[in-house]
Amino acid sequence: MICEYFEPEGAGGASTTLPALVKELRAQAPDLEIDVVTSRNLYHGDRTTHLPASAEWESAQIYRVASPHSGGQGLVKRLISGVFFTRAALARATSLPRPDLVLISTAPPTAPIAARVLSRRRKVPYLYLLYDIYPDVAVELGMLPRYSLTARMCFALQRSWLCGAAAVVVIGRCMRERLLNHYRLSPARITTIPCFADAREITPRSRDTAFRARHNLHGFVLLYAGNLGRLHNFDLVLDAAQHLQPLRPEITFVIVGEGPKREDIARRIADDALTNVRLLPFVPHHELPDLLASADVSLVTLEPGMEGISVPSKLYSILASGRPVLAITSPASEVARVVQEAECGEQIDHADLPRLIDTLTRMADTPEWVERMGRNARSVLETQYSLSSAAAQFYTLFNRLTAREPCADGVAVLDD
């Protein structure tokens, strides 16, 4: 397994998702041997602190390489950091015994370079796990012109990496559709394994939490907990807070996290004197169940155009906590589909401020409705999106993978 961050006790996101998967895989399949090549960096927190160069965890061997930190930087700097990590990770992985399978993800986006080289040198297949699709993210955010030479080269590279994989795992149906439509990838190459949460670690709890007490929170709480990144839209939420502040002061908007948009959010709170919005730092991973229980409703946001390119993994922790989801996303996104199918929350279009205000007001006034959606959330997590289910699907995939011929060279489709 090659991934930039691997922190069993990290602050969340992919840094803790993959360790949870490794731990569950080892529990279900003790015969499975796992080596992890990762960086010595912490995903969040002190960047002068570096993790040990090697360790054993849950019977998995962890090998950490020195590389620049990629978090909180611009696209170009993140790409350069990713290249340095990929080069170091490739050198370390090459020194290890020949594996049966190489698993890489899109963190960093350049990781498939190492997988392709290892695959050719060691004659082993690689499995490509997509959390986000690049360069699609940069193109949709306007950071890379769609029809530029650089974009075309990146699309072609991505298609070659996808086609070279023995299998591609996507974490949502919308992502599968994007690979089929934009990259013309064969359906046989794609396996959908949704993100997950550990139903044993995160459970429905009382709202009388230590987090609420520590921050003096009362009344109805709408919580966002996670990365404040470029893929997430907070404008509509802050507009709703501004509108509701004089009308419904008992509704509090709590935003917990770090990321590129934190400064913009803080500036908006200050400029508009939003006393009903609390902006707080990340909490340690072991405090996540208490944090999620502090919410009456939890928020998931995704920028327009990001459906099929990214699936916010925070959705599944929210489901595990037994809280409804307020999703500000496109109806085509995986988040919106889960919310609609399970009746575990509400989906709001990006520009629909009146509906967002009305929905928040109704939620605050109808606790029995909120409780029912919360029960539905927990139920769908247990039946469809548990960690144990995801690990079993990965293990089945590991066992059936065989070498496959890469698809013909070609340029990815750029048009919708």
C-alpha positions as CSV (number, residue, x, y, z in Angstrom):
1,M,0.0,0.0,0.0
2,I,1.4,3.4,-1.0
3,C,-0.3,6.4,0.5
4,E,1.0,9.9,1.5
5,Y,-0.6,9.9,5.0
6,F,-1.1,7.0,7.3
7,E,-2.0,7.9,10.8
8,P,-3.9,5.4,13.0
9,E,-4.6,8.3,15.5
10,G,-4.8,11.2,13.0
11,A,-7.4,13.9,12.7
12,G,-9.5,12.1,10.1
13,G,-9.9,11.9,6.4
14,A,-7.8,9.5,4.3
15,S,-5.1,9.6,7.0
16,T,-7.3,7.5,9.3
17,T,-9.6,5.8,6.7
18,L,-6.8,3.6,5.4
19,P,-5.5,2.6,8.8
20,A,-9.1,1.6,9.8
21,L,-9.3,-0.5,6.6
22,V,-5.9,-2.2,7.3
23,K,-6.9,-3.0,10.9
24,E,-10.2,-4.6,9.8
25,L,-8.5,-6.5,6.9
26,R,-6.0,-8.0,9.4
27,A,-8.9,-9.0,11.7
28,Q,-10.8,-10.7,8.9
29,A,-7.9,-12.2,7.1
30,P,-4.9,-12.9,9.5
31,D,-3.0,-14.5,6.6
32,L,-2.9,-11.2,4.7
33,E,0.5,-9.6,4.9
34,I,0.4,-5.8,4.5
35,D,3.3,-3.4,4.0
36,V,2.5,0.3,4.0
37,V,4.9,2.9,2.4
38,T,3.9,6.4,3.5
39,S,5.4,9.7,4.5
40,R,6.7,10.8,7.9
41,N,4.4,13.8,7.9
42,L,1.3,14.5,10.0
43,Y,-1.8,15.3,8.0
44,H,-2.7,18.1,10.4
45,G,-0.8,19.7,13.3
46,D,2.8,20.5,13.8
47,R,4.8,20.2,10.6
48,T,8.1,20.0,12.5
49,T,7.0,16.7,14.0
50,H,7.8,13.6,12.0
51,L,6.7,10.1,12.6
52,P,9.2,7.2,13.0
53,A,10.8,5.9,9.9
54,S,9.4,2.4,10.5
55,A,6.9,0.8,12.8
56,E,4.8,-2.3,13.2
57,W,1.0,-1.7,13.7
58,E,-1.7,-4.3,13.8
59,S,0.8,-6.7,12.3
60,A,1.3,-4.4,9.3
61,Q,4.8,-3.1,8.5
62,I,4.9,0.6,8.1
63,Y,7.8,2.3,6.2
64,R,7.9,6.1,6.2
65,V,9.9,8.2,3.9
66,A,11.0,11.8,4.1
67,S,9.1,14.2,1.8
68,P,7.8,17.8,1.8
69,H,4.5,18.4,3.4
70,S,1.7,18.8,0.8
71,G,-1.1,20.1,3.0
72,G,-2.5,23.6,2.8
73,Q,-0.5,24.5,-0.3
74,G,-1.4,25.7,-3.8
75,L,-1.9,23.2,-6.7
76,V,1.6,23.5,-8.1
77,K,3.4,23.2,-4.7
78,R,1.2,20.2,-3.8
79,L,2.0,18.6,-7.1
80,I,5.7,19.1,-6.5
81,S,5.4,17.7,-3.0
82,G,3.6,14.7,-4.4
83,V,6.3,14.1,-6.9
84,F,9.0,14.1,-4.2
85,F,6.9,11.7,-2.1
86,T,6.3,9.4,-5.1
87,R,9.9,9.2,-5.9
88,A,10.9,8.4,-2.3
89,A,8.1,5.9,-1.9
90,L,9.0,4.1,-5.1
91,A,12.6,3.7,-4.0
92,R,11.5,2.3,-0.6
93,A,8.9,0.0,-2.1
94,T,11.4,-1.3,-4.6
95,S,13.7,-2.4,-1.7
96,L,10.9,-4.5,-0.1
97,P,10.2,-8.1,-1.1
98,R,8.1,-8.6,-4.2
99,P,4.4,-8.2,-3.3
100,D,1.4,-10.0,-4.9
101,L,-0.5,-6.7,-5.3
102,V,0.2,-3.0,-5.1
103,L,-2.6,-0.7,-3.8
104,I,-2.4,3.0,-4.4
105,S,-4.8,5.9,-4.0
106,T,-5.1,9.4,-5.3
107,A,-3.2,10.8,-2.3
108,P,-1.0,12.1,-3.8
109,P,-2.2,12.3,-7.4
110,T,1.2,11.2,-8.7
111,A,1.1,7.9,-6.8
112,P,0.2,5.9,-9.9
113,I,3.7,6.7,-11.3
114,A,5.2,4.5,-8.6
115,A,2.5,1.8,-9.2
116,R,3.2,1.7,-12.9
117,V,7.0,1.4,-12.4
118,L,6.6,-1.3,-9.7
119,S,4.1,-3.2,-11.8
120,R,6.5,-3.3,-14.7
121,R,9.7,-4.0,-12.7
122,R,8.2,-6.5,-10.4
123,K,5.6,-8.0,-12.7
124,V,2.7,-7.4,-10.2
125,P,-0.7,-5.9,-10.7
126,Y,-1.8,-2.7,-9.0
127,L,-5.2,-1.7,-7.6
128,Y,-6.1,2.0,-8.1
129,L,-8.3,3.5,-5.3
130,L,-9.9,6.8,-6.3
131,Y,-10.8,9.3,-3.6
132,D,-10.7,12.3,-5.9
133,I,-10.1,12.3,-9.7
134,Y,-7.3,14.5,-11.0
135,P,-6.8,16.6,-13.1
136,D,-10.6,16.9,-13.0
137,V,-10.6,18.6,-9.6
138,A,-8.2,21.4,-10.8
139,V,-10.2,21.8,-14.1
140,E,-13.6,22.1,-12.4
141,L,-12.3,24.6,-9.8
142,G,-10.9,26.8,-12.6
143,M,-7.3,26.2,-11.5
144,L,-6.3,24.5,-14.8
145,P,-7.8,25.6,-18.2
146,R,-9.8,22.6,-19.5
147,Y,-8.4,22.6,-23.1
148,S,-4.9,23.7,-22.3
149,L,-2.0,21.5,-23.3
150,T,-1.2,20.8,-19.7
151,A,-4.8,19.6,-19.0
152,R,-4.8,17.4,-22.1
153,M,-1.5,15.8,-21.1
154,C,-2.8,15.3,-17.5
155,F,-6.0,13.7,-18.8
156,A,-4.0,11.4,-21.0
157,L,-1.8,10.4,-18.2
158,Q,-4.7,9.7,-15.9
159,R,-6.4,7.6,-18.5
160,S,-3.2,5.5,-19.0
161,W,-2.9,5.0,-15.2
162,L,-6.6,3.9,-15.0
163,C,-6.2,1.6,-17.9
164,G,-3.0,0.1,-16.6
165,A,-4.6,-0.9,-13.3
166,A,-5.8,-4.4,-12.7
167,A,-8.9,-2.8,-11.2
168,V,-10.1,0.6,-10.3
169,V,-12.1,1.1,-7.1
170,V,-14.4,4.1,-6.9
171,I,-16.2,5.2,-3.8
172,G,-19.5,6.3,-5.4
173,R,-21.8,5.7,-8.3
174,C,-21.4,9.2,-9.6
175,M,-17.6,8.6,-9.8
176,R,-18.2,5.4,-11.7
177,E,-20.3,7.3,-14.2
178,R,-17.6,9.9,-14.6
179,L,-15.0,7.3,-15.5
180,L,-17.4,5.7,-18.0
181,N,-18.4,8.9,-19.6
182,H,-15.2,11.1,-19.5
183,Y,-12.5,8.5,-19.6
184,R,-14.3,5.8,-21.6
185,L,-13.1,3.2,-19.1
186,S,-14.4,-0.3,-19.5
187,P,-17.1,-1.1,-16.9
188,A,-15.3,-4.4,-16.2
189,R,-12.4,-2.5,-14.8
190,I,-14.4,-0.6,-12.3
191,T,-15.5,-1.8,-8.8
192,T,-17.6,0.3,-6.6
193,I,-16.8,0.0,-2.9
194,P,-18.4,2.9,-0.9
195,C,-16.6,4.7,1.9
196,F,-17.4,3.5,5.3
197,A,-17.4,4.2,9.1
198,D,-16.7,1.9,12.0
199,A,-20.1,1.2,13.5
200,R,-18.3,0.0,16.7
201,E,-16.2,3.2,17.2
202,I,-18.9,5.8,16.3
203,T,-22.3,5.2,17.8
204,P,-25.4,7.2,18.5
205,R,-24.9,9.1,21.8
206,S,-26.7,11.7,23.9
207,R,-26.4,15.3,22.8
208,D,-25.2,16.2,26.2
209,T,-21.5,15.9,25.2
210,A,-18.2,17.1,26.5
211,F,-17.8,19.1,23.3
212,R,-21.0,21.0,23.9
213,A,-20.1,21.7,27.5
214,R,-16.6,22.8,26.6
215,H,-17.8,25.4,24.1
216,N,-21.0,26.4,25.9
217,L,-23.3,25.2,23.1
218,H,-27.0,25.1,23.7
219,G,-30.1,24.7,21.5
220,F,-30.1,23.4,17.9
221,V,-26.7,22.8,16.5
222,L,-25.8,22.4,12.8
223,L,-22.3,20.9,12.6
224,Y,-19.7,20.8,9.9
225,A,-16.7,18.7,10.9
226,G,-13.8,18.1,8.4
227,N,-11.5,19.7,5.9
228,L,-12.3,23.3,4.9
229,G,-11.0,22.7,1.5
230,R,-11.5,24.1,-2.0
231,L,-14.0,21.3,-2.8
232,H,-16.4,22.4,-0.1
233,N,-18.8,25.3,-0.4
234,F,-19.7,27.4,2.7
235,D,-21.2,30.5,1.2
236,L,-24.8,29.3,1.3
237,V,-24.5,28.1,4.9
238,L,-23.1,31.5,6.0
239,D,-25.9,33.3,4.1
240,A,-28.4,31.2,6.0
241,A,-26.7,32.0,9.3
242,Q,-26.8,35.7,8.5
243,H,-30.5,35.5,7.7
244,L,-31.5,33.4,10.8
245,Q,-29.3,35.2,13.4
246,P,-32.0,37.8,14.4
247,L,-34.9,35.4,13.8
248,R,-33.8,32.1,15.3
249,P,-30.9,32.8,17.8
250,E,-31.2,29.3,19.2
251,I,-29.8,27.8,16.0
252,T,-26.0,27.7,16.1
253,F,-23.8,26.9,13.2
254,V,-20.6,25.1,14.3
255,I,-17.7,24.7,11.8
256,V,-14.8,22.5,13.0
257,G,-11.8,22.0,10.9
258,E,-8.8,23.5,9.1
259,G,-8.0,24.1,5.4
260,P,-7.6,26.7,2.6
261,K,-11.1,28.2,3.2
262,R,-10.7,28.7,6.9
263,E,-9.5,32.3,6.5
264,D,-12.4,33.2,4.2
265,I,-14.9,31.8,6.6
266,A,-13.3,33.6,9.6
267,R,-13.3,36.9,7.6
268,R,-17.0,36.4,6.7
269,I,-17.9,35.7,10.3
270,A,-16.1,38.9,11.4
271,D,-17.4,41.2,8.6
272,D,-21.0,40.2,9.1
273,A,-20.8,39.9,12.9
274,L,-22.2,36.3,12.8
275,T,-22.4,35.6,16.5
276,N,-24.4,32.4,15.7
277,V,-21.4,30.8,13.9
278,R,-18.6,29.2,15.8
279,L,-15.3,28.4,13.9
280,L,-13.3,25.9,15.9
281,P,-10.1,23.8,15.2
282,F,-9.9,20.1,14.5
283,V,-10.4,17.7,17.4
284,P,-8.3,14.6,17.9
285,H,-9.6,11.5,16.2
286,H,-10.5,9.8,19.5
287,E,-12.9,12.7,20.3
288,L,-14.7,12.4,16.9
289,P,-17.6,10.3,18.3
290,D,-18.3,12.9,21.0
291,L,-18.0,15.7,18.4
292,L,-20.5,14.1,16.0
293,A,-22.9,13.4,18.9
294,S,-23.0,17.1,19.7
295,A,-24.9,17.9,16.5
296,D,-28.6,17.9,15.9
297,V,-27.9,17.8,12.2
298,S,-24.6,17.4,10.4
299,L,-23.6,19.2,7.2
300,V,-21.9,17.9,4.0
301,T,-21.1,20.4,1.2
302,L,-19.5,20.0,-2.2
303,E,-18.8,22.6,-4.8
304,P,-20.9,22.6,-8.0
305,G,-19.4,20.3,-10.6
306,M,-17.6,18.2,-8.1
307,E,-20.1,15.3,-8.2
308,G,-18.4,12.3,-9.7
309,I,-15.0,13.8,-8.9
310,S,-15.1,13.6,-5.1
311,V,-17.3,11.9,-2.5
312,P,-17.0,13.4,1.0
313,S,-16.1,10.6,3.3
314,K,-17.4,12.5,6.3
315,L,-20.9,11.4,5.2
316,Y,-20.4,7.9,6.6
317,S,-19.2,9.0,10.0
318,I,-22.3,11.2,10.2
319,L,-24.5,8.2,9.4
320,A,-22.7,6.1,12.1
321,S,-23.4,8.9,14.7
322,G,-27.2,8.6,14.1
323,R,-27.6,12.1,13.0
324,P,-29.4,13.4,9.9
325,V,-27.4,14.8,7.0
326,L,-28.0,18.3,5.5
327,A,-26.3,18.0,2.0
328,I,-25.6,21.1,0.0
329,T,-24.7,19.2,-3.2
330,S,-25.9,18.4,-6.6
331,P,-28.8,15.9,-6.7
332,A,-26.5,13.7,-8.8
333,S,-23.9,13.3,-6.1
334,E,-23.4,10.1,-4.1
335,V,-24.2,12.0,-0.9
336,A,-27.6,13.2,-2.3
337,R,-28.4,9.7,-3.5
338,V,-27.7,8.1,-0.1
339,V,-29.7,10.8,1.7
340,Q,-32.7,10.4,-0.6
341,E,-32.6,6.6,-0.7
342,A,-32.3,6.2,3.1
343,E,-34.5,9.1,4.0
344,C,-31.8,10.2,6.4
345,G,-31.6,13.9,5.7
346,E,-32.3,16.7,3.1
347,Q,-30.5,17.7,-0.1
348,I,-30.3,21.4,-0.9
349,D,-29.2,22.9,-4.3
350,H,-26.2,25.3,-4.1
351,A,-28.2,28.5,-4.7
352,D,-31.4,27.6,-2.9
353,L,-31.2,29.9,0.1
354,P,-34.9,30.0,0.8
355,R,-35.2,26.2,1.0
356,L,-32.1,26.0,3.2
357,I,-33.6,28.5,5.6
358,D,-37.0,26.7,5.6
359,T,-35.4,23.3,6.1
360,L,-33.3,24.4,9.1
361,T,-36.3,26.1,10.6
362,R,-38.4,23.0,10.2
363,M,-35.6,20.8,11.6
364,A,-35.3,23.0,14.7
365,D,-39.1,22.9,15.2
366,T,-39.6,19.2,14.5
367,P,-37.4,17.1,16.7
368,E,-39.3,13.9,16.1
369,W,-38.6,14.3,12.3
370,V,-34.9,14.8,13.1
371,E,-34.9,11.8,15.3
372,R,-36.5,9.6,12.7
373,M,-34.0,10.6,10.0
374,G,-31.2,10.0,12.5
375,R,-32.4,6.4,13.1
376,N,-32.5,5.9,9.3
377,A,-29.0,7.2,9.0
378,R,-27.7,4.7,11.6
379,S,-29.6,1.9,10.0
380,V,-28.2,2.4,6.5
381,L,-24.7,2.6,7.9
382,E,-25.0,-0.7,9.6
383,T,-26.6,-2.4,6.5
384,Q,-24.6,-0.9,3.7
385,Y,-21.7,1.2,4.7
386,S,-19.9,-0.5,7.6
387,L,-16.2,-0.9,7.9
388,S,-16.5,-4.7,8.1
389,S,-18.5,-4.8,4.8
390,A,-15.9,-2.6,3.0
391,A,-13.0,-4.7,4.2
392,A,-14.8,-7.9,3.1
393,Q,-15.3,-6.4,-0.4
394,F,-11.7,-5.4,-0.6
395,Y,-10.4,-8.8,0.4
396,T,-12.6,-10.5,-2.2
397,L,-11.2,-8.1,-4.8
398,F,-7.7,-8.8,-3.7
399,N,-8.2,-12.5,-4.2
400,R,-9.8,-12.3,-7.7
401,L,-7.4,-9.8,-9.2
402,T,-5.3,-11.1,-12.1
403,A,-3.1,-9.4,-14.6
404,R,-5.1,-7.6,-17.3
405,E,-4.1,-6.1,-20.6
406,P,-4.0,-2.3,-20.5
407,C,-6.5,-0.6,-22.8
408,A,-5.4,1.0,-26.0
409,D,-3.6,4.3,-25.8
410,G,-5.7,7.3,-26.2
411,V,-6.6,10.7,-24.9
412,A,-9.3,11.1,-22.3
413,V,-12.6,12.7,-23.3
414,L,-12.6,16.3,-22.3
415,D,-16.2,17.2,-23.2
416,D,-19.3,16.6,-21.1
